[in-house]
Amino acid sequence: MSLRRVILIGAGGHAKVIIDILKKDPSVDIVGCTDKNSGTDILGIPILGDDSILAELYDQGVHHAFVAIGDNRLRSLLARKVTEIGYELVNAVSPYAYVADSAALGIGIAIMAGAVIHADARVGDNTVINTQASIDHECVIGDYCHIAPGSTLSGNVSLGSGAFLGTGTKVIDGIRIGAWTILGAGSVVVKDIPDSCLAMGVPARVVRHL
């Protein structure tokens, strides 16, 4: 097994969880993080500088990266930036998560401890499946989504790119949630939600278009 030297983009709380996961992966060597607060460290991993050092690091032989940013739009922009430089994005999958053999994962994905991804589910690139989130059979999760801790998706749910489900969101079978839509914490989704809106409540209702 070849060792992949990985640079993390970001050094906040989300990055701490990613570091904890990747430290458990014997195929990964975390060389450092990028952040404005260079010269310090995070969980023993040095902050090497801001994102301006990425091209230089690539030239020095660091060819793998992970964008450890929780915000969907910023994560999408940074993922494009690092792949344009040439970096290959790695996945951070906790050994304490369950991922079915038939599930399909993209690249740059974070799957936190206690998360469950069931049969024939598909998870798009640069998506976050956070702590104890549950993705049931045949769900289709778009790129750059974030499913916050404790959220539950029943079977055949579809999320458009960039959708954010707040902590503890519940979604019944067969629902579609639109691209770049935000669901407030604790929402219960019983009907389709359109693109680019804020919805919340029990049951969830659109309160504002974004």
C-alpha positions in Angstrom: 0.0 0.0 0.0 1.5 3.3 -1.1 1.5 6.2 1.3 -0.5 9.3 0.2 0.9 12.6 1.4 -2.2 14.8 2.1 -2.6 18.5 2.7 -5.7 19.7 4.5 -7.4 22.9 3.4 -8.7 24.5 6.6 -7.8 24.4 10.3 -11.1 24.9 12.2 -13.3 22.5 14.2 -14.3 20.6 11.1 -10.7 20.0 10.2 -10.1 18.6 13.7 -12.6 15.8 13.0 -11.0 15.1 9.6 -7.5 14.9 11.2 -8.8 12.4 13.8 -10.3 10.3 11.0 -7.3 10.4 8.6 -4.8 9.7 11.4 -6.5 6.3 11.6 -5.9 5.6 7.9 -2.5 3.8 7.4 -2.4 4.9 3.8 -2.4 8.6 4.7 0.4 10.9 5.9 -1.0 14.4 6.8 1.8 16.8 5.9 0.0 19.9 7.3 -3.0 22.3 7.0 -3.5 25.6 5.2 -5.0 28.5 7.1 -4.3 32.2 7.7 -2.8 31.4 11.1 0.4 29.9 9.8 3.2 28.9 12.2 0.9 27.2 14.7 -0.6 23.7 14.7 -3.9 21.9 15.1 -4.0 18.5 17.0 -0.2 18.3 16.3 -0.5 18.9 12.6 1.4 22.1 11.5 -0.3 25.0 9.8 2.0 25.6 6.9 0.6 28.8 5.5 -2.4 30.1 3.6 -3.8 28.6 0.4 -1.1 30.5 -1.7 1.3 27.7 -0.8 -0.7 24.9 -2.5 1.0 25.1 -5.9 4.4 25.0 -4.3 3.5 22.0 -2.1 2.2 20.2 -5.2 5.6 20.9 -7.0 7.3 19.4 -3.9 5.5 16.1 -4.3 2.3 16.5 -2.2 -0.3 15.4 -4.6 -3.3 14.6 -2.4 -5.6 17.0 -0.6 -8.8 17.1 1.5 -10.9 20.3 1.8 -11.8 20.4 5.5 -14.4 23.2 5.3 -17.9 22.7 6.6 -19.5 25.5 4.5 -20.9 24.0 1.2 -20.2 26.9 -1.1 -16.7 27.6 0.2 -15.9 23.9 0.0 -17.0 23.8 -3.6 -14.8 26.7 -4.6 -11.8 25.3 -2.8 -12.3 21.8 -4.2 -12.2 23.3 -7.7 -9.1 25.3 -6.9 -7.1 22.4 -5.6 -8.1 20.0 -8.4 -7.2 22.7 -11.0 -3.7 22.7 -9.4 -3.6 19.0 -9.9 -4.4 17.5 -6.5 -6.3 14.3 -6.1 -8.9 14.5 -3.4 -9.0 11.7 -0.8 -12.0 10.5 1.2 -12.1 10.7 5.0 -14.2 7.7 6.2 -14.3 7.0 9.9 -13.6 3.3 10.8 -16.6 3.7 13.1 -19.0 4.4 10.2 -20.9 1.8 8.3 -20.9 2.0 4.5 -22.7 -0.8 2.5 -20.6 -2.6 -0.1 -23.1 -1.6 -2.8 -23.0 2.1 -1.9 -21.2 4.4 -4.3 -18.9 7.2 -3.0 -17.4 10.1 -4.9 -14.2 11.9 -4.0 -13.4 14.3 -1.2 -16.1 12.9 1.0 -16.2 13.1 4.8 -18.1 10.3 6.6 -18.0 10.8 10.4 -18.2 8.3 13.3 -21.6 6.6 13.7 -22.8 7.5 10.2 -24.6 4.8 8.2 -24.9 4.6 4.4 -27.1 1.7 3.3 -27.4 -0.4 0.1 -27.2 1.3 -3.3 -27.0 4.8 -1.9 -24.9 7.2 -3.9 -22.9 10.1 -2.3 -21.6 12.8 -4.5 -18.2 14.5 -4.5 -17.1 16.7 -1.5 -20.1 15.9 0.6 -20.2 15.7 4.4 -22.1 12.9 6.1 -21.8 14.0 9.7 -21.8 12.2 13.0 -24.6 9.6 13.4 -26.3 10.7 10.2 -28.2 7.8 8.5 -28.6 7.5 4.7 -31.0 4.7 3.8 -31.2 2.5 0.7 -31.0 4.1 -2.8 -30.7 7.6 -1.6 -28.9 10.0 -4.1 -26.9 12.7 -2.4 -25.5 15.4 -4.7 -22.1 17.0 -4.7 -21.1 19.5 -2.0 -24.0 18.5 0.4 -23.7 18.6 4.2 -25.9 16.3 6.2 -25.5 17.5 9.8 -25.3 15.2 12.9 -28.2 13.0 13.8 -30.1 13.5 10.5 -32.0 10.6 9.1 -32.9 10.0 5.4 -35.3 7.2 4.6 -35.0 5.3 1.4 -35.0 6.8 -2.1 -34.4 10.4 -0.9 -32.7 12.7 -3.4 -30.6 15.8 -2.5 -29.5 18.3 -5.1 -26.0 19.7 -5.1 -25.1 21.9 -2.2 -28.1 21.0 0.0 -27.6 21.5 3.8 -29.7 19.5 6.3 -29.4 20.9 9.8 -28.9 18.8 12.9 -31.6 16.2 13.5 -33.4 16.7 10.2 -35.8 13.8 9.3 -36.8 13.0 5.7 -39.5 10.5 4.8 -39.2 8.1 1.8 -39.0 9.3 -1.8 -38.6 13.0 -1.1 -36.5 15.4 -3.3 -34.7 18.3 -1.7 -33.5 20.9 -4.1 -30.0 22.2 -4.9 -28.5 24.7 -2.4 -31.5 24.5 -0.2 -31.1 24.7 3.6 -33.2 22.7 6.1 -33.3 24.1 9.6 -32.3 21.9 12.6 -35.0 19.5 13.7 -37.1 19.8 10.5 -39.3 16.9 9.4 -39.6 16.8 5.6 -42.8 15.1 4.3 -43.0 16.7 0.9 -40.6 17.9 -1.8 -38.6 21.1 -1.2 -37.5 23.2 -4.2 -34.1 24.6 -5.1 -32.4 27.5 -3.3 -34.7 28.1 -0.3 -34.7 28.0 3.4 -37.2 25.5 4.9 -37.9 24.5 8.5 -40.4 23.2 10.9 -42.6 20.2 11.6 -43.6 19.6 8.9 -40.9 21.6 7.0 -42.2 24.6 5.1 -40.4 27.1 2.8 -39.9 30.3 4.7 -37.6 32.2 2.3 -36.1 31.8 -1.2 -32.4 32.3 -1.3 
